[in-house]
Amino acid sequence: MFSKQIKAVKHIQNMAGETEAIHDEIDRGIEDLKRSLMSLDAFDEEEYQSALEHERNIQREAIPLERKTFREISREAEQSIPHNVTLNDILTREDKEEVNARIARHIEEFNREYSLDAWDYAIAGTCGLVAGMLDVLCVKSPVRSTATNFSTPLDGIFNRAVQEAFNKILPPDLSHKLSESFRIGSADTSMKGRLSSFSGKLSPYNHRLKELSHDPVLGFIFGAYDMMNDSCTIIDNGKITTYKSLQANDFGDNIFYAVGRMFGHLASDINAPSASGNRGMGLPAPFMGLLSMLRGVNINGESVGSNIDYMYLSGYDMRQFTVSSVPVALMEILLRALWVIKGVSKEGKNFWQALSQTLPGNLHKKFRMMTAASYGVLCAFNAGKIHVTQNILDVNYAAWMGLIWNGFHAMKWALLDKHFMLWGSFERKELARLENTVNKLDELEHDVELLPV
């Protein structure tokens, strides 16, 4: 089919060439006649132009042009051009050079918009470096929750600042009131004897890690489900299983009511002290329970799932996750500030335009790549910190989550989306040019239909 189209174009080119030759011959004849007339004394230039204008204005009624279908043109092309025709037969060297130049200009414009320059690499590296140094110098590993008094000041600048913030926002008396006001029944089961057919290990120390109702993100889904179904969803032996509770709930089936109670209950557990006055087992970090399912994945001979259990029982909870998030948050803020400064000062953007390109839902592809690079530098520092201390509790959970999330999107952009966007935008430009050409042809057709016959 494509070869027929090429041959049809070649046929049209031949006909256009023949028509152009006829018009050239007519123009030469008219010019010869004009020169002959001008040699006569009676020739009047003004009279000639008036007569020419009169002839142009004689025909005012549009006479439709003869039209042919592609099938008819294709049939004529097969008869007039029996041999095969390729693109080289219908494109001149100038045509090819023009196409190549347009492609090169488009690629250059695309790279200028989406490829990282020296400034971008410098900004990303600097932000990651600053965050990495803050992680090394200001974040200390967590203390064991069951062996540390609630009010004992923690080591580490960020650890202590987060501790003071939590103690001020959620003091023990408020946590107790929230716990009493927002009980969630079977979704908060700390003893396996309260569940039917559950044979695993469940205790007040580990139930918040094992129960998905206590995940800071997934808890609103699984917790609400368990409340309305008298059940408890637990991660045990690498599987997610829902067990029926032996104690009936009375929360009804209102999903909004269940989600609201989950919010209050999770807030009560974040910074709740134990009965003995220690820090208590807080909420796990987001998705920490899911990671505990990786029992068959080993790193340096140790199971990832077992390490997650060890980390939580050693005090790595939502409070420590918040501590590790401080360098990450400062890095993200600094990265956005420098992006805006560069956009305004070097690229001519206004402040709000540059800032909007760093917001979720409108994240610029280049900014995503810079973010992934910054997280890579931060995680490299954190990996070095863990290697030196030989302590898995020094892991910056927030940073590694950020690297996985942004790294995935950055790789997807670099390996797949970038190429689709490059050639997709070029295709749209060419279609716009084609549409403009078609519009000009329509205007020309209208003018031709008004020519005198």
C-alpha positions as CSV (number, residue, x, y, z in Angstrom):
1,M,0.0,0.0,0.0
2,F,2.8,2.4,0.8
3,S,4.5,1.8,-2.5
4,K,1.2,2.7,-4.3
5,Q,1.1,6.0,-2.4
6,I,4.7,6.8,-3.4
7,K,3.9,6.0,-7.0
8,A,0.8,8.2,-6.8
9,V,2.9,11.1,-5.5
10,K,5.4,10.6,-8.3
11,H,2.6,10.6,-10.8
12,I,1.2,13.9,-9.3
13,Q,4.7,15.4,-9.4
14,N,5.0,14.5,-13.1
15,M,1.6,16.1,-13.9
16,A,2.5,19.2,-11.9
17,G,5.8,19.4,-13.9
18,E,3.9,19.2,-17.2
19,T,1.4,21.8,-16.0
20,E,4.3,24.1,-14.9
21,A,6.0,23.7,-18.3
22,I,2.8,24.7,-20.1
23,H,2.4,27.7,-17.8
24,D,6.0,28.7,-18.5
25,E,5.4,28.4,-22.2
26,I,2.3,30.6,-22.0
27,D,4.1,33.2,-19.9
28,R,6.9,33.3,-22.4
29,G,4.4,33.8,-25.2
30,I,2.6,36.6,-23.3
31,E,6.0,38.3,-22.7
32,D,6.9,38.0,-26.4
33,L,3.6,39.4,-27.4
34,K,3.9,42.3,-24.9
35,R,7.4,43.2,-26.3
36,S,6.0,43.1,-29.8
37,L,3.2,45.4,-28.9
38,M,5.5,47.8,-27.0
39,S,7.5,48.2,-30.2
40,L,4.4,49.8,-31.8
41,D,3.8,53.5,-31.3
42,A,0.1,52.8,-30.5
43,F,0.8,50.6,-27.4
44,D,-0.5,52.2,-24.2
45,E,0.8,50.6,-20.9
46,E,-2.1,51.9,-18.9
47,E,-4.6,50.5,-21.4
48,Y,-2.9,47.2,-21.4
49,Q,-3.0,46.9,-17.6
50,S,-6.7,48.0,-17.6
51,A,-7.5,45.3,-20.1
52,L,-5.6,42.7,-18.1
53,E,-7.5,43.6,-14.9
54,H,-10.8,43.5,-16.8
55,E,-10.0,39.9,-18.0
56,R,-9.2,38.9,-14.4
57,N,-12.5,40.3,-13.1
58,I,-14.7,38.8,-15.9
59,Q,-15.2,35.5,-14.0
60,R,-16.7,36.0,-10.6
61,E,-18.6,32.7,-10.3
62,A,-16.7,29.8,-8.8
63,I,-16.4,26.8,-11.2
64,P,-15.6,23.6,-9.2
65,L,-12.4,21.9,-10.3
66,E,-12.4,18.4,-11.5
67,R,-11.6,16.0,-8.7
68,K,-10.1,12.5,-8.8
69,T,-10.2,9.8,-6.1
70,F,-7.0,8.2,-4.9
71,R,-8.1,5.0,-6.7
72,E,-8.2,6.9,-10.0
73,I,-4.9,8.6,-9.4
74,S,-3.3,5.3,-8.4
75,R,-4.7,3.6,-11.5
76,E,-3.2,6.3,-13.7
77,A,0.1,6.1,-11.8
78,E,0.3,2.4,-12.5
79,Q,-0.3,3.0,-16.2
80,S,2.2,5.9,-16.6
81,I,4.9,4.5,-14.2
82,P,5.2,0.7,-14.6
83,H,8.5,0.5,-12.7
84,N,8.9,0.6,-8.9
85,V,9.2,4.0,-7.2
86,T,11.0,4.7,-3.9
87,L,11.2,7.8,-1.7
88,N,14.5,8.7,-3.4
89,D,12.5,9.1,-6.6
90,I,10.1,11.7,-5.2
91,L,12.5,13.5,-2.8
92,T,15.2,15.8,-4.0
93,R,18.5,16.3,-2.2
94,E,17.2,19.7,-1.0
95,D,14.0,18.0,0.3
96,K,16.1,15.5,2.3
97,E,18.4,18.3,3.7
98,E,15.4,20.3,4.8
99,V,13.8,17.3,6.6
100,N,17.1,16.5,8.3
101,A,17.5,20.1,9.3
102,R,14.0,20.2,10.8
103,I,14.7,16.9,12.7
104,A,18.0,18.3,14.0
105,R,16.4,21.6,15.1
106,H,13.6,19.7,16.9
107,I,16.1,17.4,18.7
108,E,18.2,20.4,19.7
109,E,15.1,22.2,21.1
110,F,14.0,19.1,22.9
111,N,17.4,18.5,24.5
112,R,17.5,22.1,25.6
113,E,14.2,21.7,27.3
114,Y,14.7,18.3,28.9
115,S,18.4,17.4,29.1
116,L,20.4,18.3,32.2
117,D,23.1,20.9,31.7
118,A,26.1,21.6,33.9
119,W,24.1,23.8,36.2
120,D,21.5,21.1,36.7
121,Y,24.1,18.5,37.6
122,A,25.8,21.0,40.0
123,I,22.4,21.8,41.7
124,A,21.4,18.1,42.0
125,G,24.9,17.1,43.3
126,T,25.0,20.0,45.8
127,C,21.6,19.3,47.2
128,G,22.4,15.6,47.6
129,L,25.7,16.5,49.2
130,V,24.2,18.9,51.7
131,A,21.5,16.3,52.6
132,G,24.1,13.5,52.9
133,M,26.2,15.6,55.3
134,L,23.1,16.4,57.4
135,D,22.3,12.7,57.6
136,V,25.8,11.8,58.7
137,L,26.2,14.6,61.3
138,C,22.7,15.3,62.6
139,V,20.8,11.9,62.5
140,K,21.7,9.3,65.0
141,S,20.4,5.7,65.2
142,P,17.3,5.1,67.3
143,V,17.3,4.0,70.9
144,R,15.5,0.9,72.1
145,S,12.0,2.0,72.9
146,T,11.5,-0.5,75.7
147,A,14.6,0.5,77.5
148,T,14.6,4.3,77.2
149,N,12.6,6.7,79.4
150,F,10.0,8.7,77.5
151,S,11.5,12.1,78.6
152,T,15.2,11.1,78.2
153,P,16.8,13.5,75.6
154,L,18.0,11.7,72.5
155,D,21.4,12.0,70.8
156,G,21.4,13.7,67.4
157,I,20.3,17.3,66.5
158,F,17.4,16.1,64.4
159,N,16.5,13.2,66.7
160,R,16.1,15.6,69.6
161,A,14.2,18.2,67.6
162,V,11.7,15.6,66.4
163,Q,11.4,14.2,69.9
164,E,10.6,17.6,71.4
165,A,8.1,18.3,68.6
166,F,6.2,15.0,69.1
167,N,6.2,15.4,72.9
168,K,4.7,18.9,72.5
169,I,2.1,18.0,69.8
170,L,1.2,14.5,71.2
171,P,2.0,14.5,74.9
172,P,1.2,11.3,76.9
173,D,-2.1,12.6,78.2
174,L,-3.4,13.5,74.7
175,S,-2.2,10.1,73.3
176,H,-4.1,8.4,76.2
177,K,-7.3,10.4,75.4
178,L,-7.1,9.6,71.7
179,S,-6.5,5.9,72.5
180,E,-9.6,5.7,74.7
181,S,-11.8,7.7,72.3
182,F,-10.8,5.9,69.1
183,R,-10.7,2.2,69.9
184,I,-10.8,0.1,66.7
185,G,-11.6,-3.4,68.2
186,S,-10.4,-6.4,66.2
187,A,-8.1,-4.2,64.0
188,D,-6.0,-3.7,67.1
189,T,-5.4,-7.2,68.4
190,S,-2.2,-7.7,70.4
191,M,-2.8,-11.4,71.6
192,K,-3.1,-14.3,69.2
193,G,-5.6,-16.0,71.5
194,R,-8.2,-13.4,70.3
195,L,-8.0,-14.6,66.7
196,S,-9.3,-17.8,65.3
197,S,-6.8,-20.2,63.7
198,F,-3.8,-17.9,64.1
199,S,-0.7,-19.8,65.2
200,G,2.0,-17.2,64.6
201,K,3.8,-14.9,67.1
202,L,1.8,-11.9,68.2
203,S,2.5,-9.7,71.2
204,P,2.1,-6.1,72.4
205,Y,5.7,-5.5,71.1
206,N,5.3,-6.6,67.5
207,H,1.5,-6.4,66.7
208,R,1.7,-2.9,65.2
209,L,4.4,-4.1,62.7
210,K,2.5,-7.2,61.8
211,E,-1.0,-5.7,61.5
212,L,-1.6,-3.7,58.4
213,S,-4.1,-1.7,60.3
214,H,-1.2,0.1,61.9
215,D,0.7,1.1,58.8
216,P,0.6,4.9,58.5
217,V,-0.6,4.7,54.9
218,L,-2.2,1.3,54.4
219,G,-3.9,1.4,57.8
220,F,-6.7,3.5,56.5
221,I,-7.6,0.8,54.0
222,F,-7.0,-2.4,56.0
223,G,-7.9,-1.0,59.4
224,A,-11.3,0.2,58.1
225,Y,-11.9,-3.1,56.4
226,D,-11.1,-5.0,59.6
227,M,-13.3,-2.8,61.8
228,M,-16.3,-3.4,59.5
229,N,-15.7,-7.2,59.2
230,D,-14.7,-8.2,62.8
231,S,-11.3,-9.3,61.5
232,C,-7.5,-8.6,61.7
233,T,-5.2,-8.6,58.7
234,I,-1.7,-9.8,59.6
235,I,1.6,-10.3,57.9
236,D,3.0,-13.6,58.9
237,N,5.5,-16.0,57.3
238,G,5.7,-13.8,54.2
239,K,1.9,-13.7,53.6
240,I,-1.0,-11.4,54.2
241,T,-3.8,-13.2,55.9
242,T,-7.1,-12.0,57.4
243,Y,-8.2,-13.8,60.5
244,K,-11.6,-13.6,62.1
245,S,-11.8,-12.1,65.6
246,L,-13.3,-14.0,68.5
247,Q,-14.6,-10.7,69.8
248,A,-17.4,-9.0,67.9
249,N,-17.1,-5.3,66.9
250,D,-20.0,-2.9,66.7
251,F,-18.8,-0.3,64.2
252,G,-21.4,-0.8,61.5
253,D,-20.6,-0.5,57.8
254,N,-20.0,3.2,57.5
255,I,-16.6,3.5,55.7
256,F,-16.2,7.2,56.6
257,Y,-16.8,6.5,60.2
258,A,-14.2,3.7,60.1
259,V,-11.6,5.8,58.4
260,G,-12.1,8.6,60.9
261,R,-11.6,6.3,63.8
262,M,-8.5,4.9,62.2
263,F,-7.1,8.4,61.9
264,G,-7.6,9.1,65.6
265,H,-6.2,5.7,66.6
266,L,-3.1,6.0,64.5
267,A,-2.5,9.4,66.0
268,S,-2.7,8.0,69.5
269,D,-0.1,5.3,68.7
270,I,2.6,7.5,67.2
271,N,4.1,8.8,70.4
272,A,2.3,6.8,73.1
273,P,4.5,5.8,76.1
274,S,4.4,2.4,77.6
275,A,2.8,1.6,80.9
276,S,6.2,1.6,82.5
277,G,7.0,5.1,81.3
278,N,9.3,4.1,78.4
279,R,9.1,5.4,74.8
280,G,6.8,2.6,73.8
281,M,6.5,0.7,70.5
282,G,5.2,3.4,68.1
283,L,3.8,3.0,64.6
284,P,6.1,1.4,62.1
285,A,7.4,3.4,59.2
286,P,5.3,3.4,56.0
287,F,5.2,0.0,54.3
288,M,7.6,-1.4,56.8
289,G,5.2,-4.3,57.4
290,L,5.2,-5.2,53.7
291,L,9.0,-5.2,53.7
292,S,8.9,-7.7,56.5
293,M,7.4,-10.2,54.1
294,L,10.7,-10.5,52.2
295,R,11.9,-13.5,54.1
296,G,13.5,-15.1,51.1
297,V,15.5,-12.1,50.0
298,N,18.9,-12.1,51.6
299,I,21.5,-9.3,51.7
300,N,25.0,-10.3,52.9
301,G,23.4,-13.6,54.2
302,E,20.7,-11.9,56.2
303,S,17.0,-11.9,55.4
304,V,15.5,-8.5,54.6
305,G,12.3,-9.5,56.6
306,S,14.4,-10.5,59.7
307,N,16.2,-7.1,59.5
308,I,13.0,-5.2,59.3
309,D,11.7,-7.1,62.5
310,Y,15.0,-6.3,64.2
311,M,14.9,-2.6,63.2
312,Y,11.3,-2.1,64.5
313,L,12.0,-3.9,67.8
314,S,15.1,-1.8,68.2
315,G,13.2,1.4,68.0
316,Y,13.1,2.2,64.3
317,D,9.5,3.4,64.2
318,M,7.5,6.3,62.7
319,R,9.3,8.7,65.0
320,Q,12.7,7.6,63.6
321,F,11.3,7.7,60.1
322,T,10.4,11.4,60.7
323,V,13.9,12.0,61.9
324,S,15.4,10.5,58.8
325,S,12.9,12.6,56.7
326,V,14.3,15.9,57.9
327,P,17.5,15.8,55.6
328,V,15.2,14.6,52.8
329,A,12.8,17.5,53.3
330,L,15.5,20.1,53.5
331,M,17.1,18.6,50.3
332,E,13.7,18.8,48.4
333,I,13.2,22.4,49.6
334,L,16.7,23.5,48.5
335,L,16.4,21.7,45.2
336,R,13.2,23.6,44.4
337,A,14.6,26.9,45.5
338,L,17.6,26.5,43.2
339,W,15.4,25.3,40.4
340,V,13.3,28.5,40.7
341,I,16.4,30.7,40.9
342,K,17.9,29.2,37.8
343,G,14.6,29.3,35.9
344,V,14.1,33.0,36.7
345,S,17.6,34.2,36.2
346,K,18.9,32.1,33.3
347,E,15.8,30.8,31.4
348,G,13.5,33.8,31.5
349,K,10.7,32.1,33.4
350,N,8.5,33.9,36.0
351,F,8.5,32.8,39.6
352,W,5.2,31.0,39.6
353,Q,5.9,29.2,36.3
354,A,9.2,27.9,37.6
355,L,7.7,26.9,41.0
356,S,4.8,25.1,39.4
357,Q,7.2,22.8,37.5
358,T,8.3,21.4,40.9
359,L,4.9,20.5,42.2
360,P,3.3,17.1,42.1
361,G,1.1,16.6,39.1
362,N,3.1,19.1,37.1
363,L,6.6,17.8,37.8
364,H,9.0,18.8,35.0
365,K,10.9,15.8,33.6
366,K,14.2,17.5,34.0
367,F,13.4,18.3,37.6
368,R,12.5,14.6,38.2
369,M,15.9,13.6,36.9
370,M,17.6,16.1,39.1
371,T,15.6,14.8,42.1
372,A,16.6,11.2,41.4
373,A,20.3,12.3,41.1
374,S,20.1,14.1,44.5
375,Y,18.6,11.1,46.1
376,G,21.3,9.0,44.6
377,V,24.0,11.2,46.2
378,L,22.2,11.2,49.6
379,C,21.8,7.4,49.6
380,A,25.5,7.0,48.7
381,F,26.4,9.0,51.8
382,N,23.9,6.9,53.8
383,A,25.4,3.6,52.5
384,G,28.8,4.8,53.5
385,K,27.5,5.7,57.0
386,I,26.1,2.2,57.4
387,H,29.3,0.6,56.2
388,V,31.4,2.6,58.7
389,T,29.1,2.0,61.7
390,Q,28.1,-1.6,60.6
391,N,24.7,-0.7,62.0
392,I,21.5,-1.3,60.0
393,L,19.7,1.1,62.3
394,D,21.6,4.0,60.6
395,V,19.7,3.4,57.4
396,N,17.8,6.5,56.1
397,Y,14.5,4.8,55.3
398,A,13.0,7.9,53.9
399,A,15.9,8.6,51.5
400,W,15.9,5.0,50.1
401,M,12.1,5.2,49.6
402,G,12.7,8.5,47.7
403,L,15.4,7.0,45.6
404,I,13.3,4.0,44.6
405,W,10.3,6.2,43.7
406,N,12.1,8.9,41.8
407,G,14.7,6.5,40.4
408,F,11.9,4.4,38.9
409,H,10.3,7.4,37.2
410,A,13.6,8.7,36.1
411,M,14.6,5.4,34.4
412,K,11.2,5.1,32.9
413,W,11.6,8.6,31.4
414,A,15.1,8.0,30.2
415,L,14.5,4.5,28.6
416,L,10.9,4.8,27.4
417,D,8.9,8.0,27.8
418,K,11.6,10.4,26.5
419,H,11.7,8.7,23.1
420,F,7.9,8.6,22.8
421,M,7.7,12.3,23.8
422,L,10.5,13.3,21.4
423,W,9.1,11.8,18.3
424,G,5.5,12.4,19.4
425,S,6.1,16.1,19.6
426,F,7.9,16.1,16.3
427,E,4.9,14.3,14.7
428,R,2.6,16.9,16.1
429,K,4.7,19.7,14.7
430,E,4.8,18.1,11.3
431,L,1.0,17.5,11.3
432,A,0.5,21.2,12.2
433,R,2.8,22.1,9.2
434,L,0.8,19.7,7.0
435,E,-2.5,21.2,8.2
436,N,-1.2,24.7,7.4
437,T,-0.2,23.5,3.9
438,V,-3.7,22.0,3.3
439,N,-5.3,25.3,4.4
440,K,-3.1,27.1,1.9
441,L,-4.1,24.7,-0.8
442,D,-7.8,25.2,0.0
443,E,-7.3,29.0,-0.4
444,L,-5.5,28.4,-3.7
445,E,-8.2,26.1,-4.9
446,H,-10.8,28.9,-4.1
447,D,-8.7,31.4,-6.1
448,V,-8.3,29.0,-9.1
449,E,-12.1,28.3,-9.2
450,L,-12.6,32.1,-9.8
451,L,-10.2,32.3,-12.8
452,P,-11.8,33.0,-16.2
453,V,-12.3,30.0,-18.5
